Amino acid sequence: MTERETRWVARLTPMPGSSVDCLLEMSLGLDVWERHAEFLVVAASDTQLSEIERRRLAHTEKVCTVAEFQSRAQQRRS
């Protein structure tokens, strides 16, 4: 991952026949923020998310960029 690559907050939903546990057991280099029964919330690059989709490990849904998330969190604290 390059320094200029956008990092996303994303929801990963395992493909049918897989599970959240299976995703967590893989060495995907993800920054897992939340674990739920049916999905994970992660911080990941475009490259990482594309590779997960290409390998058909999970459906990926970009929520917002990490920078946007941090900006909103900082505004709420102010």
Secondary structure, 3 states (H helix, E strand, C coil): CCCCCCEEEEEEEECCCCCHHHHHHCCCCCEEEEECCCCEEEEEEHHHHHHHHHCCCEEEEEEEEHHHHHHHHHHHHC
